[in-house]
Amino acid sequence: MVVLAGLPFPVCGAVAKSIETRLAPTPRVIYQPSGDQSGDFYREPTVEMLIRSISDYAVRQIKASVMPPVPQHIFLAYVPSADEERLLREFEFFAFPVRLERLSDFDEHGRQLRKNQGVAEQYTITCLEQASAEFSAVKRRLSSGSTKEPLLLPPRNFFVSAAERMADVYKDITHARLPWSDPINRLQRVMVTAQDLPRNIRPDARKEVFSDHRGLFFPHDRSEHGPARELAENCSHEERKLFLRSCYRFGVPLENGYHHDVQFISRGLNQVEFECSVAGTTRVTGTHANIYPNDYVRT
């Protein structure tokens, strides 16, 4: 799936048709026309309609038991704008961003290139083709099931430092301020045994597990238990975003029920504070907390 954002009418429709015609395998393209002035590209209703279209399509495929999951990837191809943060904030971090940088430039007549259909079609195709190689590498990492993969960590509940969370790292990556490989060497990984984490490691086995600034460990729980992914017909915009964030990470489908068993070694949680995407600030007492990719905290 390609989500096309920031292009005016009727250029957006022509570019969408070109993408569907020229890229293989043929992607589904979702788009909404944007306004004429930078700073007015990503109005709230425009972004909400994009989110609604993506989530409705994904739910239909899930109900139809389509395998492999459809969409198999989600690209967000967007034109830079003064209000782009609204778009990126709403899409964090379930889509793979493709920045259509040149389309925000102007030609010799003072006309923005995103309004030139021929330029917009060719440049968008080129950007998507170039992004495919980098996306393929990210997809291999996220699909590997490796406990050493930092791009699967919950954004707001893994503390890189006292002031920085994984969400901050992810934002730097999606804004091209950091390479996709950056988190690997920045985060602490500790070799642990079944004696340390009996719930998550087989007897006589050893495994490297991420540990955050607070000393909390984030082993992946392979039981993959959790609520089934579904959306009510009258669901809110926030529920749609949470649904997509539970299903995808940077455009790659996640296993249903994927989560981390967040815990200390040799002691339980005693009123440890987490940020739940549904309930807000939550204090947990017990052996561990289940934290999902969309930062839903389940105890």
GIMO-V625020 format. One record per pair of residues at least 24 apart in sequence whose ideal C-beta (glycine too) atoms are under 7 Angstrom apart, sorted by the first residue. I is the first residue (numbers start at 1). J is the second residue. Records with the same first field share a line. If there is no record, write none. Layout:
BEGIN
I: J ; J
END
This chain:
BEGIN
1: 27 ; 28 ; 30 ; 71 ; 73 ; 74
2: 27 ; 29 ; 75 ; 77 ; 128
3: 30 ; 50 ; 54 ; 74 ; 75 ; 76 ; 77 ; 95
4: 29 ; 31 ; 77
5: 32 ; 34 ; 42 ; 50 ; 76 ; 78 ; 87
6: 34 ; 41 ; 78 ; 79 ; 81 ; 100 ; 114
7: 33 ; 34 ; 79 ; 114 ; 120
8: 33 ; 34 ; 36 ; 114 ; 115
9: 33
11: 114 ; 115 ; 117 ; 120
14: 117 ; 121
15: 120 ; 121 ; 124
18: 121 ; 125
19: 124 ; 125 ; 128
22: 125
23: 125 ; 128
28: 71
30: 54
38: 81 ; 82 ; 104
39: 81 ; 82 ; 83
40: 83
41: 79 ; 81 ; 83
42: 81 ; 83 ; 84 ; 86 ; 87
47: 86 ; 87 ; 90
48: 237
51: 90 ; 237 ; 240 ; 241
52: 240
54: 244
55: 231 ; 240 ; 243 ; 244
58: 247
59: 231
62: 229
69: 253
72: 253
73: 135 ; 139 ; 251 ; 252
74: 248 ; 251
75: 128 ; 131 ; 251
77: 124 ; 127 ; 128
79: 103 ; 104 ; 114
80: 104
88: 174
90: 241
92: 170
93: 155 ; 170 ; 174 ; 249 ; 250
94: 244 ; 245 ; 248 ; 249
95: 251
96: 135 ; 138 ; 250 ; 251
97: 174
98: 127 ; 128 ; 131
99: 176
100: 124 ; 127
134: 180
135: 251
138: 180 ; 250 ; 252
139: 252
142: 249 ; 250 ; 252
143: 252
147: 207 ; 208 ; 209 ; 219 ; 220
148: 189 ; 208
150: 183 ; 184 ; 187 ; 210
151: 183 ; 249 ; 250
152: 249
153: 210 ; 218
154: 260 ; 291 ; 293 ; 295
155: 295
156: 275 ; 295
157: 274 ; 275 ; 291 ; 295
158: 212 ; 218
159: 212 ; 213 ; 214
160: 186 ; 187 ; 213
161: 213
162: 213
192: 265
196: 265
197: 265
199: 261 ; 288
200: 261
215: 264
216: 262 ; 263 ; 264
217: 263 ; 264 ; 265
218: 260 ; 262
219: 260 ; 261
220: 260
221: 259 ; 260 ; 261 ; 290
224: 255 ; 256 ; 257 ; 258
225: 257
226: 257 ; 259 ; 292 ; 298
229: 256
242: 277 ; 294 ; 296
245: 293 ; 294
246: 292 ; 293 ; 294
249: 293
254: 293
258: 293
259: 290 ; 291 ; 292
260: 291
261: 288 ; 290
262: 288 ; 289 ; 291
263: 287 ; 288
END
